[in-house]
Amino acid sequence: MASYDLGDVAALGITITNAAGTAQNATSVACTITLPDGTSVTPTVTNSGAGLYDIAYTPTLSGRHVVRWVATGTNASAFTDEFSVRDLTTLPVVSYDMALSHLNIPAASADEDEIRRFIDAAQDLAENYVGAVLGRRTIVETYDGQTDVLRLRSPRAISITTVVESGVTLDSSQYKLDDTGQRLYRLTTSTISASSSFGAYGYWASGVNAVTVTYIAGYTVTPPAVQQGVLEILRHLWQTQRGAATVMNRMGAGDDFYSTPTYSLPRRAMELLDPASLSGIA
């Protein structure tokens, strides 16, 4: 089914038919939407025509939503589908308009939902390749304590929003983010070398899930090479599923396409993304 941005109205519908396949009303039709957090809602269903049932639902959560239609009585039947909702606070690497321009597709495209899915997939592939967030989004993670450094799971962090240690929200002077956005240190006055102000590295409080960190990861300004790398992955994925493709010959480059599935990451995209890769942490 379609995908929506958070705040859009999801216009959903179903057609009920009789045994002959003709659109015809049921005795009653109910719709249940299961939200990403496991809760559910039952929007009002409108019977807009013979066998036609519709709802207009405004999502309040981002993520995958499962839609269950159940018709009872006459022409009883059931149908399950899903739709996804994007969080507008999560900034992508490339916009929909940039994708259309790169693919040379007119602005009014019947493939909008498909293109948006490919944008998401291209960004996921790029982020997995470089080992860091490339767009910008807010992340909440929980860590075990009794360690001298927290290695953030979703680098590159550009700012720390809050740090809660053993239920206590720390002041920003009590922790330090390293320059690469990968490590978070606890600042303390409890060591011999410390002065009267916070300035010595210490240990995070002991305990399972003792520290919760909320931070913003990604780029303030995305480098052009990163955007181009994601666009190249998008183009590659888009072309390889369009059908006809160039068969690689002995003089072909690594980015030429077979008519059958091939690698998802073209070499040119890797070269564009390499400067954004983060070095590993021991």
N, C-alpha and C positions, 0 to 999 in steps of 0.2 A: 504494500500500500504506500501511500505518499508519505513524505516527511514534512515537518513543519518547524518553524522557528517558535521559540517560547513566546506565547502571547498571541500567536495566530489562532484563528478559529478553524478547527478541524471539522470540515463538512463531510460527514460520513453517511453512507446509505446502503441499503440492500434491496434486492428485488425478490419477492416471494412468488413462486409459480405453482400451478397445479400439476397433476400427473402428466398432463399433455404438454407442459412447458409454457403455458400461457400465464402471463402475469395476473395474479389474483390475490386478493387479501386473505390473510389468516385471521383466526378469531382474535388473537392478540399477539403482539410482538414486543419483546423487551430487549434492551441492550445494556450490557455490563462492560465497563472499561476497567481493566486491572492496571493500576499505575506502577511506575518503576519501583516504588517503595513497598509494593505488595498490597496496598489498600485498593479499594474499588469504588467506583461511582456508577450510578444508573441514570443517565441523562433521559430527559423526556423524549419519547419517540413520536415523530409526526408522520401520519399516513397521508402522503402528498399525492397519491394517485393509486390506480389499481395495482396492488402488489408492491407499491413503492413506499419504503419506510426510511426516514431520514432523522439524523440528529445533528446539532451544531454544538460542539464541545470546545471550550477554551482550555487548553492544557495549563496546568500550574507547575508541573515538574518536567524536567528534561529527561530523556531516555526513552526506552522501549515501552509502548503501551499495547496491551492485548485487548482486542475488541471481540466480544462474544454476543452474537445475535441468536435469540431463541424465539421461534414462532410456535405457538401452541394452538390446539383445536383444529379447525379446518386448515389444510395445507401445512401441517406441522413440519418444522424443519429446524436446523441449526447450522450456524456458520461461524467460524473463528478466523480473525485476521489480525493484523497488527499495523501500527504506524510508529514512527520515531519522531522525537522532538529535540531540536537543538537548543542549547543554552546560549542566549545572546551575550552572556558575559564571557563566553569562551571565544576569543578572537582567532579566526583561522589564519593560515599563512597567506592564502590567496582568496580573493573574492569570487563570487559567481561571475561577475562581469569580466574579471581577468581571465577566468577559465574559458568563457565564450570567445573572448578575443584570441586567446592562444589556440583554440581549436577551430577558429574561423567559422563559428556557428552564429547565425543571426540571433539577435536579442530575444525575439519571440520564438522560443524553441519548445517543441513538444517533448523534448528529452530532459526537461529541467530536473525532475526528480532523480533521473539516472545520473546526470552530470553532478548533482550535489553529492550523491553517494560516492562517485568516483573521486571528487575533491576530498571527501573524508578519508577514503582509502589511501589516496596518494599521500596525504599528510601523515597518516598512521605509519605508512611504510618509511617515509622520510625520517620521522621521529625515532622509529626503531633503529634505523640505520645509524643516525648520529648519536643516539643515546641521550637525547635531551628534548625538552619541549621547544617547539619552533614557533608556535603561535603565541598566545598568551592566555593563561587561565589561572583561576584560583584553585589551590589544592589543599586538602586537609589530610594529614597523615599522622598515625600514632606509632610511637617507637618504645621499645624496652629501654630502661635506664641502665645505670651502672656502667657507663662508658664515657670516655673522654670526648668523643665527637659523634654527632649524629650525621650519617651519610644520607642525604636526602634522596628519596627514590625517584623524584621527578625533576632533576636539574634541567635547565639552568634557572635557579631562583634569582629573581631580581629584587625582591623585597620580602621581609617577614612581616606578616600581619599580627599574629599573636603566637605566643608560646605558653602553654599551660603545663606546669610541672607538678605532679602529685596534687592536682586540683587547684593549684595557685597560678594565677596569671602573672608572668614575669614582666618586669620593666625591660625596656629595650636595652638598657645598660647592662643587663645580666646575661646577654648572649651576643654572639658575633657570627655573622655569615661571612665565609671566605670569599675571596675575589672571583672565584670561578662559579659560585652559586651552587656548590656541591656539598659543602660541609657546614654544619652549625655547631659552634663551640659554646660551652657554658663558661661565663665569666664569673669569677668568685673572689672573695677576699680571704678564703680559708686556707691558703697555702703560705708557707714561710716567706716566699718571695713577693707576696702581694703587699701593696700599699694600702692606705686607708680607703681608697676608692676601688671600684671594680676594675680589674685589669690583669688578673691572672687566670689562666685556663684551669678549670676544675672538672669534676665529674658530674654527669647528670644523675639525678636522684635514682636510687635503685627501685626496681619493681617492673612487673610485666605491664606493658602499655602505660608507662609512667609519664610519658611526654607526648603531648599533642601539639603539632606545629601546623599553623595555617599560613600559607605563603603564596605569592604570585610568581609563577615561572614563565619563562619564554623570553621574548625580546620586547623592548620598548619600541624599537624601530627594526623591523625585520630586514636583514641584509638582502639586497637585490639578487645575489647569487642563490640564496636559500629559496626565495620565491620562484626563481627560474628553475631550480632543481625540482621543486614540487610540481610545477607546471609540466616539466618534461616527463615526470612519472605519470601524471594525469594523461598527457598526450599518448604515452606508450600504452597505458591500460585501455584507453579509449580506442585506439587504432587496432590493437590486437583482438578486440572483441567485435569489431565492425564486420568481419567476414574476410574478404579478399585482402591479401597482404603480399609483400614482396618476399620471394623465396631467396634465402641467403645463398650467394654463390661464392666461389673461392676467393673473389676479390672483395667480398662484402665486409662491412664493418660490424662490430659487435652489437650495434643498435638496429641492424636490419631485422626484418621480421620473417619468421616462418609462418605458414598458413595455419599451423597448429600452435597451441599455447607455448609461450616461451618465458623467459625471465621477466619478473615484474619491475626490476630496477635496471634501467639502461645505464650503460657506462657513463654517458654524458651527465646523467643526473647525479651519479656518485661523485664525479669530479666537482660538480657545483656545490654539493653538500659537504664535501670533505672538510673545508675550513671551519664549518660549524660543529664538527664532531668534538666531543669532550674527551680528554684523556682519562683513562681508567684511574680508579683510586684503590690503593692497596689496603 
